[in-house]
Amino acid sequence: MISLAELQRRIDAGELSADAAIAQSLEAIGAQDEAIGAFVCHADHARAQSAGPLRGIAVGIKDIMDTADFPTEMGSPIYRGHRPRGDAAVVMLLKQAGATIIGKTTTTAFASVDPTATLNPRNQAHTPGGSSSGSAAAVAAGMVPLALGTQTGGSMIRPASFCGVAAIKPSYRLLPTVGVKCYSWTLDTVGLFASGVDDVARGLAAMTGRGELLLPSTIATPRIGVVTQDFAGAPEASGAEALRIAAKAAERAGASLRELTMPAIIAEAWRAQPVVQEFEAHRALAWEYRENYDAMAPLLRARLDDSRDTTPAAYDAAVETADRARQALARVFEDIDVLLTLSAPGAAPHGLASTGDARYNRLWTLMGVPCVNVPALIADGGLPVGVQVIARYGADAQALVAARFVEQALARR
């Protein structure tokens, strides 16, 4: 993988020109993407911008985000060849920070459940996860040092776990979703993939202009609550082992750990999340569903068929449950700094029939809290399995620092 932090160091030291850094990514895409299929389209030639903290950093953009320089097809034939006139807000934030947008990465149709043809660079017989399939795979394969994705259920943290990269799903609305195809306005969150925690912190800090998101020179020892999410069912052996290893490593490094049982309202919110998600999806995708029904991806179409009778009253009740759960979760964080929990049930599933199960992600997306994936284990077949570090709403800097602590603790194992 390409370290964003190392690229910045070399560019700043004059060891590597910004244009040469961009050329390296283009060369890597040319060498690897025919096999992996992470990009829908990409530039043949590109130059670095003249200034900014992300000067010389090539970035892949999930293909549900508007780009004026590339088509935005949203993984669907309905939008084949669609060319927006302007960039999504997050794309402009990257450009303003000096980044070079190098291409569009694959997405499941409308960031839902129908798999792409993208392969997992760690083991090409397995899925890279979804819906941000191409962004996770492009970073894992060393094609780009930074890529944008989105999460509505588990579309950032799960593919990061499957592909063995770092990722942050920031606090809800830290990054704007203007110009990003909506699936659920209550849940959709833009996030970043990179090789390590320091790299995603640098990318997020540059995009937002929030210097406090950069990692400090001294990493504080966190108070960690370990959560197994029993209400979401038992994990596979590799998922359970990843969590055990990460917790043990953090404890040996000096962290204070204790196992937590979540309040009952948290489990209720987990059960309510699909109601919120699909009720809003019907409205966000109303034109596509009504006017282009036959062209809709089959799994997404079936999901919308199954949920079309959800009533406003059921939706309102689910939203109210989520509000009460957020209040309960805020009280949990009064005694701990972060939560440590599963990023996925286990390693990436074999084949491309499924992008994996989001059952360990969807609650935290509904809560709007920052989540950071940290690779923790290499399972059979060379497949990575991650854990996620979660902080209270708005405490993205704290989530990143604690994730870096866990990352360093795992490296010392």
C-alpha positions, 0 to 999 in steps of 0.5 A: 500500500501507499502511505499518504504520510510517507508521500507527504514527507518525501514531497516536503523533503524534496525527495519526490516531486508531486508530479512523480507521486501522481505518476506512481499511482497512474502506473500502479493503476495501469499495472493492477486494475485490469485484474482487480477492477477497482476503477470505473474510469481513470485519468490517463495523464494527470499533474499535481496541483501547485499547493495544498497539504494533499499536493501530490496525493492521487485520490479515487472517488466512489462513483456516487459522487458528482465529478465534473471531470469524470462521468458519475454512473452510480453503478447503474445503467440508468446513469450510463454516461451521465456527466455532472456539470459540477463536483460534489462538495467533498470532491471540491474539498479535496481539490482545495486541499491540493489533491488530484482526483485520478478517477472514479471507483466502483460502487454497488448500484446506488451504494446498495447491495448488488455486488460489483465485479471488483475483486479483493486484492488480498485474495481475488477469489473473495469479495472486497466488500461493499458498497465502497468496493472499488475505493477499498480495493484501490487503496489495498492494492496500492493504486492510490494513497487515499479514496473516498467512500460512503456508509449508510449501513456498513459500506466503509468499515466492512470493506476496509476490514475485508481488504485490510486497510484503515478507514474512518466513517466520521461523525454524521455530517462532518463531511457534506453529502451535497452532490452525493447520490442519496440513499438515506439522508439520515444515515449517508456518511462520506468517509475515507480509506487509506493505508493506516490511521495516520493517513486517514487522519491527515486526509480528513484534517486536510479536507475539513481544515481541522488541524485537531484531527491530526494525530499528536506526537504522544498517543494517550492511553484510552479507556476502552469498552469492549462490545460484542453486539450480542443482539446482532448475533454471533460472529465467525471464528475469525471475527471473534479472534480479531476482537480478542487479539485487538483487546489483548494487545491494547490491554498489554499496551496499558489501556484500561479495558472492560466489557460492556453490555449495551442498554436495551434501547441500543438493541432496539435501535439496531432493529429499527435501522433498516426501517429508517434506511429503506423508508428513506431509500424509497423517497431518495430513489423514487424516480429510479424505482418508478420510472426505471423499475426494470433497469434497477439492480435486482437485489436493490429492486427486491429490497425496495419491493419488500419495504414499500408498505412501510408506513410513516408511523413505523418510520417515525417510531424508528426515528424516535427509537434512534433518538433515545438510543443516541441519548443512552449511548452518550451516557455510556461514553461518560465512563469510557473514551472509546468502544472496541467492537467487530468491524465484520462477522469475519473474513471476506466471503468467497465469491462475488455473490455477496458484499458481506453482512453489515450487521455489526456496522449499521447501529453505529451509522444510525448513531452518527458516531465516528468509527475507525477500522483497524486491521487486526488479524490475517485469517486463512487465505491471507484475508484480513479481519479488522476491528472498529474503534468508536467514539462519542458523536463529534469526537472524531479526533479521539476516535483517531487517537485511540485507533492509532493506539490500537494499531500501534499495540497490534504492531508490537504483538 
